Structure formats: C-alpha cells, structure tokens
Amino acid sequence: MFNWIALLGFFYGELDERLTLRLALQKILKKPVPKGLTIWGCFGGISFFLFIIQVITGIMLLMYYRPTIDQAYDSIVHITNNVPYGWLMRGIHHWAANLMVLTLFIHLLKVFFSAAYKPPRDLNWVVGVSLFSLTLVFGFTGYLLPWTQLSYWATVVGTEIAGAIPLIGDTLKILARGGEGVGQLTLTRFFALHVAILPWIFIFLLIPHFIMIRRLGISEPL
C-alpha cells in the first residue's frame, strides 16, 4: 500500500528544507478575499475542478477509444460493458461536462451582474468568455465521438448552422467536416480538436486568467 504519510513527511521535511515549499504554498493559498463573499463566488473554482476531472477521465477513456467510424461505437460499448469501471469513467466524464457548462454559465452571470467585468478586470472578462466559448466547442466536438445516430445528425445540423454564416460559412462547414458530408474525416478532425488542440488552448487561456485574478484580486461585492 502506498504510504501517503511518508510522502507528506518528505514533502514537508527534506524537500521543504531545500525548496521552502511550505512558504511558497502559504504565499499562494493565504490570500485575503473580500468580506461578504458568498457561494456564488465559488463557481469559477468549481468549474476548474470539473475541468481537472474531465482531463483525468478523458485520458482514461482515451486508452480504449478508437476514432474510426467502424470501431468508435464498438469501443464505447466495450468501455461501458467490459473495461473495469469504464461505465463509471464514462458517466463521470459525461456529467462533469454538463456540470462544467452549467457552472461556467453561472460564473459568467455572477461576474456580469456584480459588474466585475469593468476595468481593470475587463481583459479577464474577455478571457473568461473565451474559455466559456471553448467549453461549448469541447462539448460539440466530444458529442460526435461515440458515433451514434444522435451524435451523427447533431453534427450534421451543427455544421449546417455554421455553414449559414455569411461569407465564411461554406468554408467553415467544409473545414469542420473535412469534405461535403459528415464522415471519417469529420470524426478524425473532431477527435483531434477534442483531445489534442482544444485542451492546450484552454490551458493557455487559463494561465493568464488565474494570473490576472491573483494580480487584481476578487472584486468587492456590490
């Protein structure tokens, strides 16, 4: 059995003597927040926690998922029925994704109605809205991956909506689909976006988002 007590002893003992980790953690964690802060101020942190869950469960699902139109659905069935706790990982990934959209939306509403988007936090508001938009794209790209009838036709409708955008719509639709119709290239592109491209863009935006929160602090409640 893994000895967590020994690990903590090393972390706060020998390692702390060399790197002063305890002092660094105190500087990071012990930051005062405004008086009167309610539970509505916690939804940003909850959203980040759900993102971490998505990363962990997504990596586990990635071990067994096969991104081809012939094997995608069968691999999902295999994960659900045969892989130990695969049904649990898939369920957590599914519900955490839905909850992440909800908590981010509540977080945006809280920031908007408390006027926390005003200068000097206006740039952080733009980054936050971008993170929410990326989350919606996460959901859209991930929805196709099981390759069911529902996910197939949802992607057809979604890409048709993108195709209705003036001037650039047709280009966006063909770029998303990889051709005129939804097929293997579409699944490949959505898979690449979902697991290799969007996560890094999300993390790239999270870093300045957190830095600005630390630098500017949390706005006072109205």
Buried (B, 14 or more C-beta within 10 A) or exposed (E): EEEEEEEEEEBEEEBBEEEEEEEEEEEEEEEEEEEEEEEBBBBBEBBBBBBEBBBBBBEBBEEBBEBBBEEBBEBBEBBBEEBEEBEEBBEBBEEBBEBBBBBBBBBBEBBEEBEBBEEEBEBBBEBBBBBBEBBEBBBBBBBBBBBBEEBBEBBBEBBEEBBEEEEEBEEBBBEBBBEEEBEBBBBBBBBEBBBEEBBEBBEEBBEEBBEBBEEEEBBEBE
